Amino acid sequence: MNTELKSEFSAQGINQTLHRVYLKVDCELSILTPFKNITKKITNQVLIAENVIVGHIPETYYNLEGLKQEDAMEVMQ
């Protein structure tokens, strides 16, 4: 059996970050039957911790998605 801790960060809005910690478990399972021995590898990931990290609120926010660089400069001035 192998275990591994995985950490993941994702943006949640302007000033928040979601942090998740997972435990990944890899194990090999043997099933014994009268006529055959079956071996399977099983992998599972379990969420063990989750936290929202709140940052400071920005004074201004610009959503410049879809604008060209030249047009964005006009909006900011």
N, C-alpha and C positions, 0 to 999 in steps of 0.2 A: 504494500500500500504506500502510495506517495501522496503527500499533501503540500499545498503551496498557497501562500497568502497573496491575493491580488488586490490592488488598490486602483480605484477609478475616480477621476474628477470630471465633472461636466458643468457647464455654465447654466445657471437658472435665473435668467433675468439680467438686469443691469448690474446689480451689486451682490449677487448670491452665487455660491458655488456648492454643488452637491458632491459630497465625498462618500464613497461606498467602499467597504472592505468585504471581500469575498474569501471563502475558503474553498479551494478547488481540491477535490479528492479523486485520485485515480486508484482503482484497485482491480485485481484479477480474481475472478470468482470461479470456483470449480464445482460443477454439479455432478454428483455420482449417481448413476443409474445402474441397474443390473447388467445392461448390455453396452453401455457407452459412458465415457467420461467427457463431459462438455466443459470447455473453458471459455469464459467470456470476460472481456475487459469492460469495466464500467467507469464512466467519468461523470462526476456531478459537481455542480458549483452552488454553494449555499451563501446567501447574504448573511453576514454576522454583525455588521455595524453600518449605520447610515447617519450622516450628519450634514446639516445645512450650515455653511460658513457664510456669515453676513458681513459684507464689507461696508465702506462708507458710501453714502449716497452722493453721486456726482452733482455738481452745481448745474451742469448742462449736459445734454445728451443729443447727439445727432445720429439719425439713422440714414446713412448715405448709401444704402444698398441699391444697386441699379444705376447709380449716377457715374458719369465719367469723371476722371480726375479734374479736368478743367472746370466742369460744372460744380464740383464739390467745393472748389476754392471760392467761387462766387457766393455760395451759400454761407460759408464760414466767415466771409468778410463783412 
